[in-house]
């Protein structure tokens, strides 16, 4: 179990590196703009990439909310508002 907990983050990072280098994936709008400025992406594609990136982030946020909805509602009732952000965004 200890070995798996050490290997899993490495595979996660490796998959992001391979996706970026091999497939040209850029998941950040700032990276998309920088790649357009350098000439690796045509400028007319930038708004399409940005739309896809923002929609992907929104869908990801909705998925996280759906998965953790019960915990979020429980924390809202249990914890005062000031400490709520700390509890929601720390690793459980």
N, CA, C and O atoms as a CHARMM CRD file, in Angstrom:
* protein
*
  368
    1    1 UNK  N      0.82300  -1.19600   0.00000 PROA 1      0.00000
    2    1 UNK  CA     0.00000   0.00000   0.00000 PROA 1      0.00000
    3    1 UNK  C      0.86500   1.25700   0.00000 PROA 1      0.00000
    4    1 UNK  O      0.56900   2.22800  -0.69600 PROA 1      0.00000
    5    2 UNK  N      1.95200   1.22600   0.80000 PROA 2      0.00000
    6    2 UNK  CA     2.83200   2.38800   0.85900 PROA 2      0.00000
    7    2 UNK  C      3.44700   2.67900  -0.50300 PROA 2      0.00000
    8    2 UNK  O      3.55900   3.83300  -0.91800 PROA 2      0.00000
    9    3 UNK  N      3.84300   1.61300  -1.18900 PROA 3      0.00000
   10    3 UNK  CA     4.46300   1.78300  -2.50300 PROA 3      0.00000
   11    3 UNK  C      3.47000   2.37600  -3.50300 PROA 3      0.00000
   12    3 UNK  O      3.83300   3.24600  -4.29500 PROA 3      0.00000
   13    4 UNK  N      2.22100   1.91100  -3.47100 PROA 4      0.00000
   14    4 UNK  CA     1.20400   2.44800  -4.37400 PROA 4      0.00000
   15    4 UNK  C      0.94500   3.93200  -4.12800 PROA 4      0.00000
   16    4 UNK  O      0.74400   4.70000  -5.06900 PROA 4      0.00000
   17    5 UNK  N      0.95000   4.32500  -2.86200 PROA 5      0.00000
   18    5 UNK  CA     0.69700   5.73700  -2.56200 PROA 5      0.00000
   19    5 UNK  C      1.83700   6.62100  -3.04200 PROA 5      0.00000
   20    5 UNK  O      1.65100   7.82700  -3.20900 PROA 5      0.00000
   21    6 UNK  N      3.01200   6.04600  -3.26500 PROA 6      0.00000
   22    6 UNK  CA     4.15100   6.80900  -3.79000 PROA 6      0.00000
   23    6 UNK  C      4.20400   6.77200  -5.31200 PROA 6      0.00000
   24    6 UNK  O      4.66600   7.72800  -5.93500 PROA 6      0.00000
   25    7 UNK  N      3.74700   5.70700  -5.90800 PROA 7      0.00000
   26    7 UNK  CA     3.82600   5.56300  -7.36200 PROA 7      0.00000
   27    7 UNK  C      2.69500   6.30900  -8.06500 PROA 7      0.00000
   28    7 UNK  O      2.89400   6.87000  -9.14300 PROA 7      0.00000
   29    8 UNK  N      1.52500   6.31400  -7.46500 PROA 8      0.00000
   30    8 UNK  CA     0.34700   6.92000  -8.11000 PROA 8      0.00000
   31    8 UNK  C      0.55400   8.39100  -8.49900 PROA 8      0.00000
   32    8 UNK  O      0.24400   8.75600  -9.63300 PROA 8      0.00000
   33    9 UNK  N      1.06900   9.25400  -7.60000 PROA 9      0.00000
   34    9 UNK  CA     1.28000  10.64800  -8.02000 PROA 9      0.00000
   35    9 UNK  C      2.29600  10.76700  -9.15000 PROA 9      0.00000
   36    9 UNK  O      2.18100  11.65100 -10.00000 PROA 9      0.00000
   37   10 UNK  N      3.28700   9.88400  -9.16200 PROA 10     0.00000
   38   10 UNK  CA     4.27600   9.90400 -10.23500 PROA 10     0.00000
   39   10 UNK  C      3.65000   9.58600 -11.58500 PROA 10     0.00000
   40   10 UNK  O      3.96400  10.23500 -12.58300 PROA 10     0.00000
   41   11 UNK  N      2.77800   8.60600 -11.62300 PROA 11     0.00000
   42   11 UNK  CA     2.08600   8.27000 -12.86900 PROA 11     0.00000
   43   11 UNK  C      1.16000   9.40200 -13.31200 PROA 11     0.00000
   44   11 UNK  O      1.00600   9.66800 -14.50400 PROA 11     0.00000
   45   12 UNK  N      0.55300  10.05700 -12.33600 PROA 12     0.00000
   46   12 UNK  CA    -0.31300  11.19300 -12.65600 PROA 12     0.00000
   47   12 UNK  C      0.50600  12.29400 -13.31900 PROA 12     0.00000
   48   12 UNK  O      0.10600  12.82500 -14.35500 PROA 12     0.00000
   49   13 UNK  N      1.63400  12.63700 -12.74000 PROA 13     0.00000
   50   13 UNK  CA     2.48600  13.68000 -13.32400 PROA 13     0.00000
   51   13 UNK  C      3.00500  13.26000 -14.69100 PROA 13     0.00000
   52   13 UNK  O      3.04800  14.06500 -15.62200 PROA 13     0.00000
   53   14 UNK  N      3.39700  11.99700 -14.80700 PROA 14     0.00000
   54   14 UNK  CA     3.90300  11.50000 -16.08000 PROA 14     0.00000
   55   14 UNK  C      2.84500  11.59500 -17.17000 PROA 14     0.00000
   56   14 UNK  O      3.16000  11.94600 -18.30700 PROA 14     0.00000
   57   15 UNK  N      1.60000  11.28800 -16.84000 PROA 15     0.00000
   58   15 UNK  CA     0.54400  11.36300 -17.84800 PROA 15     0.00000
   59   15 UNK  C      0.32100  12.80200 -18.30300 PROA 15     0.00000
   60   15 UNK  O      0.07500  13.04300 -19.48500 PROA 15     0.00000
   61   16 UNK  N      0.40500  13.76900 -17.37200 PROA 16     0.00000
   62   16 UNK  CA     0.25900  15.16800 -17.77400 PROA 16     0.00000
   63   16 UNK  C      1.43200  15.61700 -18.64500 PROA 16     0.00000
   64   16 UNK  O      1.24200  16.34600 -19.61900 PROA 16     0.00000
   65   17 UNK  N      2.63900  15.18400 -18.29500 PROA 17     0.00000
   66   17 UNK  CA     3.81200  15.55200 -19.09000 PROA 17     0.00000
   67   17 UNK  C      3.70100  14.96800 -20.49000 PROA 17     0.00000
   68   17 UNK  O      3.95600  15.66000 -21.47500 PROA 17     0.00000
   69   18 UNK  N      3.32400  13.70300 -20.58300 PROA 18     0.00000
   70   18 UNK  CA     3.18500  13.07700 -21.90000 PROA 18     0.00000
   71   18 UNK  C      2.07000  13.72000 -22.72000 PROA 18     0.00000
   72   18 UNK  O      2.21000  13.90600 -23.92900 PROA 18     0.00000
   73   19 UNK  N      0.96400  14.06000 -22.06000 PROA 19     0.00000
   74   19 UNK  CA    -0.13100  14.70700 -22.78100 PROA 19     0.00000
   75   19 UNK  C      0.30800  16.06600 -23.32000 PROA 19     0.00000
   76   19 UNK  O     -0.07300  16.46100 -24.42200 PROA 19     0.00000
   77   20 UNK  N      1.10300  16.76400 -22.54200 PROA 20     0.00000
   78   20 UNK  CA     1.55700  18.07800 -22.98500 PROA 20     0.00000
   79   20 UNK  C      2.58800  17.95700 -24.10800 PROA 20     0.00000
   80   20 UNK  O      2.49900  18.66000 -25.11400 PROA 20     0.00000
   81   21 UNK  N      3.55100  17.07900 -23.93700 PROA 21     0.00000
   82   21 UNK  CA     4.63600  16.98800 -24.91400 PROA 21     0.00000
   83   21 UNK  C      4.21800  16.27400 -26.19600 PROA 21     0.00000
   84   21 UNK  O      4.55000  16.72800 -27.29100 PROA 21     0.00000
   85   22 UNK  N      3.50400  15.17800 -26.07500 PROA 22     0.00000
   86   22 UNK  CA     3.17200  14.37100 -27.24900 PROA 22     0.00000
   87   22 UNK  C      1.92600  14.87300 -27.98000 PROA 22     0.00000
   88   22 UNK  O      1.89300  14.91400 -29.20900 PROA 22     0.00000
   89   23 UNK  N      0.91400  15.25000 -27.21900 PROA 23     0.00000
   90   23 UNK  CA    -0.35400  15.63400 -27.82800 PROA 23     0.00000
   91   23 UNK  C     -0.52000  17.14200 -27.96000 PROA 23     0.00000
   92   23 UNK  O     -1.43600  17.60900 -28.63600 PROA 23     0.00000
   93   24 UNK  N      0.35500  17.90000 -27.32200 PROA 24     0.00000
   94   24 UNK  CA     0.24200  19.34500 -27.37500 PROA 24     0.00000
   95   24 UNK  C     -0.86000  19.89700 -26.49500 PROA 24     0.00000
   96   24 UNK  O     -1.36400  20.99300 -26.73800 PROA 24     0.00000
   97   25 UNK  N     -1.23800  19.14300 -25.47200 PROA 25     0.00000
   98   25 UNK  CA    -2.31000  19.59400 -24.58700 PROA 25     0.00000
   99   25 UNK  C     -1.83700  20.78300 -23.76500 PROA 25     0.00000
  100   25 UNK  O     -0.76300  20.74600 -23.16400 PROA 25     0.00000
  101   26 UNK  N     -2.62800  21.81800 -23.74200 PROA 26     0.00000
  102   26 UNK  CA    -2.37200  22.95300 -22.86300 PROA 26     0.00000
  103   26 UNK  C     -3.68800  23.27000 -22.19000 PROA 26     0.00000
  104   26 UNK  O     -4.65300  23.68600 -22.83100 PROA 26     0.00000
  105   27 UNK  N     -3.70700  23.06400 -20.88300 PROA 27     0.00000
  106   27 UNK  CA    -4.95500  23.14100 -20.13100 PROA 27     0.00000
  107   27 UNK  C     -5.15200  24.50400 -19.48400 PROA 27     0.00000
  108   27 UNK  O     -6.13700  24.71900 -18.77700 PROA 27     0.00000
  109   28 UNK  N     -4.23200  25.41800 -19.71600 PROA 28     0.00000
  110   28 UNK  CA    -4.27500  26.72500 -19.09400 PROA 28     0.00000
  111   28 UNK  C     -4.42000  27.78500 -20.18300 PROA 28     0.00000
  112   28 UNK  O     -3.65100  27.77800 -21.14400 PROA 28     0.00000
  113   29 UNK  N     -5.38400  28.69400 -20.05800 PROA 29     0.00000
  114   29 UNK  CA    -5.55600  29.73600 -21.07900 PROA 29     0.00000
  115   29 UNK  C     -4.31300  30.60200 -21.27800 PROA 29     0.00000
  116   29 UNK  O     -4.05700  31.06400 -22.39000 PROA 29     0.00000
  117   30 UNK  N     -3.53900  30.82700 -20.21600 PROA 30     0.00000
  118   30 UNK  CA    -2.31800  31.61900 -20.35600 PROA 30     0.00000
  119   30 UNK  C     -1.29500  30.88600 -21.22200 PROA 30     0.00000
  120   30 UNK  O     -0.57800  31.50800 -22.00700 PROA 30     0.00000
  121   31 UNK  N     -1.23100  29.55800 -21.07400 PROA 31     0.00000
  122   31 UNK  CA    -0.31700  28.76700 -21.90500 PROA 31     0.00000
  123   31 UNK  C     -0.77900  28.80400 -23.36200 PROA 31     0.00000
  124   31 UNK  O      0.04700  28.87400 -24.27200 PROA 31     0.00000
  125   32 UNK  N     -2.07700  28.75900 -23.58300 PROA 32     0.00000
  126   32 UNK  CA    -2.60900  28.85200 -24.94300 PROA 32     0.00000
  127   32 UNK  C     -2.22100  30.17800 -25.58500 PROA 32     0.00000
  128   32 UNK  O     -1.79800  30.21700 -26.74000 PROA 32     0.00000
  129   33 UNK  N     -2.36600  31.25200 -24.83800 PROA 33     0.00000
  130   33 UNK  CA    -1.99100  32.56400 -25.36200 PROA 33     0.00000
  131   33 UNK  C     -0.49500  32.63600 -25.64100 PROA 33     0.00000
  132   33 UNK  O     -0.07800  33.16400 -26.67300 PROA 33     0.00000
  133   34 UNK  N      0.31200  32.11100 -24.73000 PROA 34     0.00000
  134   34 UNK  CA     1.76100  32.11600 -24.93500 PROA 34     0.00000
  135   34 UNK  C      2.13500  31.29300 -26.17000 PROA 34     0.00000
  136   34 UNK  O      3.01200  31.69100 -26.93700 PROA 34     0.00000
  137   35 UNK  N      1.47700  30.15500 -26.36500 PROA 35     0.00000
  138   35 UNK  CA     1.77600  29.32800 -27.53600 PROA 35     0.00000
  139   35 UNK  C      1.34400  30.02600 -28.82800 PROA 35     0.00000
  140   35 UNK  O      1.96300  29.83000 -29.87400 PROA 35     0.00000
  141   36 UNK  N      0.29400  30.83300 -28.76200 PROA 36     0.00000
  142   36 UNK  CA    -0.12200  31.60000 -29.93600 PROA 36     0.00000
  143   36 UNK  C      0.88100  32.71000 -30.24000 PROA 36     0.00000
  144   36 UNK  O      1.18300  32.98500 -31.40200 PROA 36     0.00000
  145   37 UNK  N      1.38800  33.33500 -29.19900 PROA 37     0.00000
  146   37 UNK  CA     2.37000  34.40900 -29.38800 PROA 37     0.00000
  147   37 UNK  C      3.65200  33.86100 -30.00100 PROA 37     0.00000
  148   37 UNK  O      4.25700  34.50400 -30.85900 PROA 37     0.00000
  149   38 UNK  N      4.07100  32.66900 -29.55900 PROA 38     0.00000
  150   38 UNK  CA     5.30100  32.06900 -30.08400 PROA 38     0.00000
  151   38 UNK  C      5.08800  31.45800 -31.46800 PROA 38     0.00000
  152   38 UNK  O      6.05000  31.21300 -32.19600 PROA 38     0.00000
  153   39 UNK  N      3.84000  31.21600 -31.82700 PROA 39     0.00000
  154   39 UNK  CA     3.55500  30.69900 -33.16000 PROA 39     0.00000
  155   39 UNK  C      3.25500  29.20900 -33.22900 PROA 39     0.00000
  156   39 UNK  O      3.18100  28.65100 -34.32300 PROA 39     0.00000
  157   40 UNK  N      3.08100  28.55200 -32.08300 PROA 40     0.00000
  158   40 UNK  CA     2.77200  27.11600 -32.09500 PROA 40     0.00000
  159   40 UNK  C      1.28300  26.84900 -32.26700 PROA 40     0.00000
  160   40 UNK  O      0.88300  25.73300 -32.59800 PROA 40     0.00000
  161   41 UNK  N      0.45900  27.87400 -32.04100 PROA 41     0.00000
  162   41 UNK  CA    -0.99100  27.76800 -32.23900 PROA 41     0.00000
  163   41 UNK  C     -1.42700  28.99500 -33.04000 PROA 41     0.00000
  164   41 UNK  O     -0.96800  30.10900 -32.78800 PROA 41     0.00000
  165   42 UNK  N     -2.30200  28.77900 -33.98800 PROA 42     0.00000
  166   42 UNK  CA    -2.80300  29.91200 -34.77600 PROA 42     0.00000
  167   42 UNK  C     -3.75800  30.73800 -33.92200 PROA 42     0.00000
  168   42 UNK  O     -4.52200  30.19700 -33.12300 PROA 42     0.00000
  169   43 UNK  N     -3.70300  32.07300 -34.10400 PROA 43     0.00000
  170   43 UNK  CA    -4.48200  32.97400 -33.26000 PROA 43     0.00000
  171   43 UNK  C     -5.99300  32.76300 -33.39500 PROA 43     0.00000
  172   43 UNK  O     -6.72700  32.98800 -32.43300 PROA 43     0.00000
  173   44 UNK  N     -6.46200  32.34600 -34.54500 PROA 44     0.00000
  174   44 UNK  CA    -7.91600  32.17200 -34.68300 PROA 44     0.00000
  175   44 UNK  C     -8.42300  30.97200 -33.89900 PROA 44     0.00000
  176   44 UNK  O     -9.62800  30.85100 -33.67500 PROA 44     0.00000
  177   45 UNK  N     -7.52400  30.07900 -33.47600 PROA 45     0.00000
  178   45 UNK  CA    -7.93700  28.92900 -32.66600 PROA 45     0.00000
  179   45 UNK  C     -7.98800  29.24300 -31.17200 PROA 45     0.00000
  180   45 UNK  O     -8.57800  28.48300 -30.40300 PROA 45     0.00000
  181   46 UNK  N     -7.38200  30.34500 -30.75400 PROA 46     0.00000
  182   46 UNK  CA    -7.28200  30.66300 -29.32600 PROA 46     0.00000
  183   46 UNK  C     -8.65800  30.77600 -28.64900 PROA 46     0.00000
  184   46 UNK  O     -8.83600  30.18700 -27.58300 PROA 46     0.00000
  185   47 UNK  N     -9.63800  31.50000 -29.21000 PROA 47     0.00000
  186   47 UNK  CA   -10.94900  31.55400 -28.53200 PROA 47     0.00000
  187   47 UNK  C    -11.61700  30.17900 -28.38900 PROA 47     0.00000
  188   47 UNK  O    -12.30300  29.91500 -27.40200 PROA 47     0.00000
  189   48 UNK  N    -11.41100  29.32000 -29.37400 PROA 48     0.00000
  190   48 UNK  CA   -11.99400  27.97300 -29.29100 PROA 48     0.00000
  191   48 UNK  C    -11.33700  27.18700 -28.16200 PROA 48     0.00000
  192   48 UNK  O    -12.01800  26.51800 -27.38500 PROA 48     0.00000
  193   49 UNK  N    -10.00500  27.26900 -28.07300 PROA 49     0.00000
  194   49 UNK  CA    -9.29800  26.59700 -26.98500 PROA 49     0.00000
  195   49 UNK  C     -9.75100  27.14900 -25.63400 PROA 49     0.00000
  196   49 UNK  O     -9.99800  26.38800 -24.69800 PROA 49     0.00000
  197   50 UNK  N     -9.85800  28.47800 -25.53700 PROA 50     0.00000
  198   50 UNK  CA   -10.27100  29.07400 -24.27000 PROA 50     0.00000
  199   50 UNK  C    -11.66600  28.61200 -23.86700 PROA 50     0.00000
  200   50 UNK  O    -11.90100  28.29300 -22.70100 PROA 50     0.00000
  201   51 UNK  N    -12.57900  28.57500 -24.80800 PROA 51     0.00000
  202   51 UNK  CA   -13.93300  28.11300 -24.50800 PROA 51     0.00000
  203   51 UNK  C    -13.91200  26.66400 -24.00600 PROA 51     0.00000
  204   51 UNK  O    -14.57400  26.33000 -23.02400 PROA 51     0.00000
  205   52 UNK  N    -13.15400  25.82200 -24.68200 PROA 52     0.00000
  206   52 UNK  CA   -13.05800  24.41800 -24.26400 PROA 52     0.00000
  207   52 UNK  C    -12.41500  24.29800 -22.88900 PROA 52     0.00000
  208   52 UNK  O    -12.83800  23.46900 -22.08300 PROA 52     0.00000
  209   53 UNK  N    -11.40600  25.10700 -22.60900 PROA 53     0.00000
  210   53 UNK  CA   -10.74000  25.04100 -21.30900 PROA 53     0.00000
  211   53 UNK  C    -11.67100  25.49600 -20.18800 PROA 53     0.00000
  212   53 UNK  O    -11.71400  24.87200 -19.12800 PROA 53     0.00000
  213   54 UNK  N    -12.41000  26.57300 -20.41100 PROA 54     0.00000
  214   54 UNK  CA   -13.32900  27.04600 -19.37800 PROA 54     0.00000
  215   54 UNK  C    -14.50700  26.08800 -19.18600 PROA 54     0.00000
  216   54 UNK  O    -14.93800  25.85700 -18.05600 PROA 54     0.00000
  217   55 UNK  N    -15.02000  25.53900 -20.26300 PROA 55     0.00000
  218   55 UNK  CA   -16.10200  24.55500 -20.12500 PROA 55     0.00000
  219   55 UNK  C    -15.61400  23.30200 -19.40600 PROA 55     0.00000
  220   55 UNK  O    -16.33100  22.73700 -18.57900 PROA 55     0.00000
  221   56 UNK  N    -14.40000  22.87100 -19.71900 PROA 56     0.00000
  222   56 UNK  CA   -13.83000  21.71400 -19.03200 PROA 56     0.00000
  223   56 UNK  C    -13.64400  21.96900 -17.54500 PROA 56     0.00000
  224   56 UNK  O    -13.90800  21.08800 -16.72700 PROA 56     0.00000
  225   57 UNK  N    -13.19400  23.16000 -17.19000 PROA 57     0.00000
  226   57 UNK  CA   -13.03400  23.50200 -15.77900 PROA 57     0.00000
  227   57 UNK  C    -14.38500  23.54000 -15.07200 PROA 57     0.00000
  228   57 UNK  O    -14.50800  23.09300 -13.93100 PROA 57     0.00000
  229   58 UNK  N    -15.39600  24.07300 -15.75100 PROA 58     0.00000
  230   58 UNK  CA   -16.73200  24.13800 -15.15900 PROA 58     0.00000
  231   58 UNK  C    -17.29900  22.73900 -14.94000 PROA 58     0.00000
  232   58 UNK  O    -17.84800  22.44600 -13.87800 PROA 58     0.00000
  233   59 UNK  N    -17.16700  21.88400 -15.93900 PROA 59     0.00000
  234   59 UNK  CA   -17.66800  20.51300 -15.81700 PROA 59     0.00000
  235   59 UNK  C    -16.92100  19.77600 -14.70500 PROA 59     0.00000
  236   59 UNK  O    -17.52400  19.01700 -13.94700 PROA 59     0.00000
  237   60 UNK  N    -15.61500  19.99900 -14.61000 PROA 60     0.00000
  238   60 UNK  CA   -14.84000  19.38800 -13.52900 PROA 60     0.00000
  239   60 UNK  C    -15.30900  19.85700 -12.16300 PROA 60     0.00000
  240   60 UNK  O    -15.40900  19.05900 -11.23100 PROA 60     0.00000
  241   61 UNK  N    -15.59900  21.15600 -12.03800 PROA 61     0.00000
  242   61 UNK  CA   -16.07700  21.68800 -10.76500 PROA 61     0.00000
  243   61 UNK  C    -17.45100  21.11600 -10.40700 PROA 61     0.00000
  244   61 UNK  O    -17.72000  20.82000  -9.24300 PROA 61     0.00000
  245   62 UNK  N    -18.30700  20.96400 -11.40100 PROA 62     0.00000
  246   62 UNK  CA   -19.63100  20.36500 -11.15500 PROA 62     0.00000
  247   62 UNK  C    -19.47100  18.91700 -10.70400 PROA 62     0.00000
  248   62 UNK  O    -20.16100  18.47700  -9.78500 PROA 62     0.00000
  249   63 UNK  N    -18.57600  18.17900 -11.33400 PROA 63     0.00000
  250   63 UNK  CA   -18.35000  16.78200 -10.94000 PROA 63     0.00000
  251   63 UNK  C    -17.84800  16.68500  -9.50200 PROA 63     0.00000
  252   63 UNK  O    -18.30100  15.83100  -8.74000 PROA 63     0.00000
  253   64 UNK  N    -16.91300  17.55800  -9.13400 PROA 64     0.00000
  254   64 UNK  CA   -16.40800  17.55500  -7.75300 PROA 64     0.00000
  255   64 UNK  C    -17.53800  17.89600  -6.78100 PROA 64     0.00000
  256   64 UNK  O    -17.65500  17.28000  -5.72100 PROA 64     0.00000
  257   65 UNK  N    -18.36200  18.86900  -7.14000 PROA 65     0.00000
  258   65 UNK  CA   -19.47200  19.22600  -6.26100 PROA 65     0.00000
  259   65 UNK  C    -20.44200  18.06400  -6.09500 PROA 65     0.00000
  260   65 UNK  O    -20.89700  17.78200  -4.98600 PROA 65     0.00000
  261   66 UNK  N    -20.75800  17.38800  -7.19900 PROA 66     0.00000
  262   66 UNK  CA   -21.70300  16.26500  -7.12900 PROA 66     0.00000
  263   66 UNK  C    -21.13700  15.15100  -6.24700 PROA 66     0.00000
  264   66 UNK  O    -21.86400  14.55500  -5.45300 PROA 66     0.00000
  265   67 UNK  N    -19.85800  14.87800  -6.38500 PROA 67     0.00000
  266   67 UNK  CA   -19.25200  13.80200  -5.59700 PROA 67     0.00000
  267   67 UNK  C    -19.20900  14.17200  -4.11000 PROA 67     0.00000
  268   67 UNK  O    -19.49200  13.33400  -3.25400 PROA 67     0.00000
  269   68 UNK  N    -18.85700  15.41700  -3.80500 PROA 68     0.00000
  270   68 UNK  CA   -18.67000  15.82300  -2.41400 PROA 68     0.00000
  271   68 UNK  C    -19.83100  16.64700  -1.85800 PROA 68     0.00000
  272   68 UNK  O    -19.67700  17.30600  -0.83000 PROA 68     0.00000
  273   69 UNK  N    -20.98000  16.62200  -2.51600 PROA 69     0.00000
  274   69 UNK  CA   -22.12000  17.44000  -2.09300 PROA 69     0.00000
  275   69 UNK  C    -22.51600  17.15700  -0.64300 PROA 69     0.00000
  276   69 UNK  O    -22.77400  18.09300   0.11400 PROA 69     0.00000
  277   70 UNK  N    -22.56800  15.90900  -0.25200 PROA 70     0.00000
  278   70 UNK  CA   -22.94500  15.55700   1.12200 PROA 70     0.00000
  279   70 UNK  C    -21.97400  16.11600   2.13900 PROA 70     0.00000
  280   70 UNK  O    -22.38300  16.63900   3.17600 PROA 70     0.00000
  281   71 UNK  N    -20.67900  16.00600   1.84200 PROA 71     0.00000
  282   71 UNK  CA   -19.67300  16.53000   2.75900 PROA 71     0.00000
  283   71 UNK  C    -19.73600  18.05000   2.83900 PROA 71     0.00000
  284   71 UNK  O    -19.59800  18.62400   3.91900 PROA 71     0.00000
  285   72 UNK  N    -19.94400  18.69800   1.70100 PROA 72     0.00000
  286   72 UNK  CA   -20.03300  20.16000   1.69400 PROA 72     0.00000
  287   72 UNK  C    -21.22000  20.62200   2.53100 PROA 72     0.00000
  288   72 UNK  O    -21.08100  21.54100   3.33800 PROA 72     0.00000
  289   73 UNK  N    -22.37600  20.00600   2.35500 PROA 73     0.00000
  290   73 UNK  CA   -23.55900  20.37600   3.14900 PROA 73     0.00000
  291   73 UNK  C    -23.33100  20.11100   4.63000 PROA 73     0.00000
  292   73 UNK  O    -23.74100  20.90600   5.47500 PROA 73     0.00000
  293   74 UNK  N    -22.68000  18.99900   4.94700 PROA 74     0.00000
  294   74 UNK  CA   -22.37900  18.66800   6.33700 PROA 74     0.00000
  295   74 UNK  C    -21.45300  19.71300   6.94800 PROA 74     0.00000
  296   74 UNK  O    -21.67200  20.14900   8.07800 PROA 74     0.00000
  297   75 UNK  N    -20.41600  20.12100   6.20700 PROA 75     0.00000
  298   75 UNK  CA   -19.46700  21.10800   6.73000 PROA 75     0.00000
  299   75 UNK  C    -20.10900  22.48000   6.88300 PROA 75     0.00000
  300   75 UNK  O    -19.77900  23.21800   7.81100 PROA 75     0.00000
  301   76 UNK  N    -21.01100  22.82400   5.99300 PROA 76     0.00000
  302   76 UNK  CA   -21.68500  24.12000   6.09900 PROA 76     0.00000
  303   76 UNK  C    -22.50800  24.18700   7.38500 PROA 76     0.00000
  304   76 UNK  O    -22.56400  25.23200   8.03300 PROA 76     0.00000
  305   77 UNK  N    -23.13700  23.09000   7.75000 PROA 77     0.00000
  306   77 UNK  CA   -23.93600  23.06200   8.97600 PROA 77     0.00000
  307   77 UNK  C    -23.07700  22.96900  10.22500 PROA 77     0.00000
  308   77 UNK  O    -23.45600  23.48600  11.27600 PROA 77     0.00000
  309   78 UNK  N    -21.92500  22.31700  10.12500 PROA 78     0.00000
  310   78 UNK  CA   -21.11200  22.01300  11.29300 PROA 78     0.00000
  311   78 UNK  C    -20.12200  23.10500  11.64500 PROA 78     0.00000
  312   78 UNK  O    -19.89300  23.37700  12.82300 PROA 78     0.00000
  313   79 UNK  N    -19.53500  23.73300  10.64400 PROA 79     0.00000
  314   79 UNK  CA   -18.38900  24.61600  10.87400 PROA 79     0.00000
  315   79 UNK  C    -18.78200  26.06400  10.62200 PROA 79     0.00000
  316   79 UNK  O    -19.50700  26.36300   9.67300 PROA 79     0.00000
  317   80 UNK  N    -18.29200  26.97500  11.49000 PROA 80     0.00000
  318   80 UNK  CA   -18.54300  28.40100  11.23800 PROA 80     0.00000
  319   80 UNK  C    -17.95400  28.83600   9.88400 PROA 80     0.00000
  320   80 UNK  O    -17.00800  28.22300   9.38800 PROA 80     0.00000
  321   81 UNK  N    -18.50700  29.86600   9.31100 PROA 81     0.00000
  322   81 UNK  CA   -18.18300  30.28500   7.95500 PROA 81     0.00000
  323   81 UNK  C    -16.70100  30.59700   7.75900 PROA 81     0.00000
  324   81 UNK  O    -16.15900  30.30100   6.69400 PROA 81     0.00000
  325   82 UNK  N    -16.03500  31.17800   8.73900 PROA 82     0.00000
  326   82 UNK  CA   -14.63600  31.56600   8.56900 PROA 82     0.00000
  327   82 UNK  C    -13.74000  30.36400   8.28700 PROA 82     0.00000
  328   82 UNK  O    -12.84100  30.43700   7.45000 PROA 82     0.00000
  329   83 UNK  N    -13.98300  29.28700   8.97100 PROA 83     0.00000
  330   83 UNK  CA   -13.12000  28.11300   8.81800 PROA 83     0.00000
  331   83 UNK  C    -13.59600  27.18900   7.71100 PROA 83     0.00000
  332   83 UNK  O    -12.92200  26.20500   7.40700 PROA 83     0.00000
  333   84 UNK  N    -14.72600  27.47300   7.10500 PROA 84     0.00000
  334   84 UNK  CA   -15.29800  26.58100   6.10400 PROA 84     0.00000
  335   84 UNK  C    -14.39700  26.43600   4.88900 PROA 84     0.00000
  336   84 UNK  O    -14.20300  25.32400   4.39700 PROA 84     0.00000
  337   85 UNK  N    -13.84300  27.53800   4.39700 PROA 85     0.00000
  338   85 UNK  CA   -12.97500  27.47400   3.21500 PROA 85     0.00000
  339   85 UNK  C    -11.75600  26.61500   3.48600 PROA 85     0.00000
  340   85 UNK  O    -11.32900  25.84800   2.62400 PROA 85     0.00000
  341   86 UNK  N    -11.19600  26.73800   4.67700 PROA 86     0.00000
  342   86 UNK  CA   -10.02100  25.94800   5.01700 PROA 86     0.00000
  343   86 UNK  C    -10.37000  24.46500   4.98600 PROA 86     0.00000
  344   86 UNK  O     -9.60300  23.65400   4.46800 PROA 86     0.00000
  345   87 UNK  N    -11.51400  24.11400   5.53500 PROA 87     0.00000
  346   87 UNK  CA   -11.90900  22.70900   5.59000 PROA 87     0.00000
  347   87 UNK  C    -12.28100  22.16900   4.20200 PROA 87     0.00000
  348   87 UNK  O    -12.02600  21.00200   3.90600 PROA 87     0.00000
  349   88 UNK  N    -12.87100  22.99800   3.36600 PROA 88     0.00000
  350   88 UNK  CA   -13.28200  22.52000   2.03700 PROA 88     0.00000
  351   88 UNK  C    -12.09700  22.30200   1.11900 PROA 88     0.00000
  352   88 UNK  O    -12.12800  21.39900   0.28300 PROA 88     0.00000
  353   89 UNK  N    -11.05400  23.10400   1.25400 PROA 89     0.00000
  354   89 UNK  CA    -9.97400  23.04400   0.29600 PROA 89     0.00000
  355   89 UNK  C     -8.71000  22.36600   0.80000 PROA 89     0.00000
  356   89 UNK  O     -7.68300  22.42000   0.12300 PROA 89     0.00000
  357   90 UNK  N     -8.75000  21.74500   1.93800 PROA 90     0.00000
  358   90 UNK  CA    -7.59800  20.98400   2.37800 PROA 90     0.00000
  359   90 UNK  C     -7.82400  19.51400   2.03100 PROA 90     0.00000
  360   90 UNK  O     -8.96100  19.08100   1.84300 PROA 90     0.00000
  361   91 UNK  N     -6.75600  18.76800   1.95000 PROA 91     0.00000
  362   91 UNK  CA    -6.86600  17.35900   1.60200 PROA 91     0.00000
  363   91 UNK  C     -7.45700  16.59000   2.76900 PROA 91     0.00000
  364   91 UNK  O     -6.98400  16.68100   3.90200 PROA 91     0.00000
  365   92 UNK  N     -8.50000  15.83200   2.46900 PROA 92     0.00000
  366   92 UNK  CA    -9.16100  15.06500   3.52800 PROA 92     0.00000
  367   92 UNK  C     -8.53200  13.70900   3.68900 PROA 92     0.00000
  368   92 UNK  O     -8.96000  12.92600   4.53600 PROA 92     0.00000
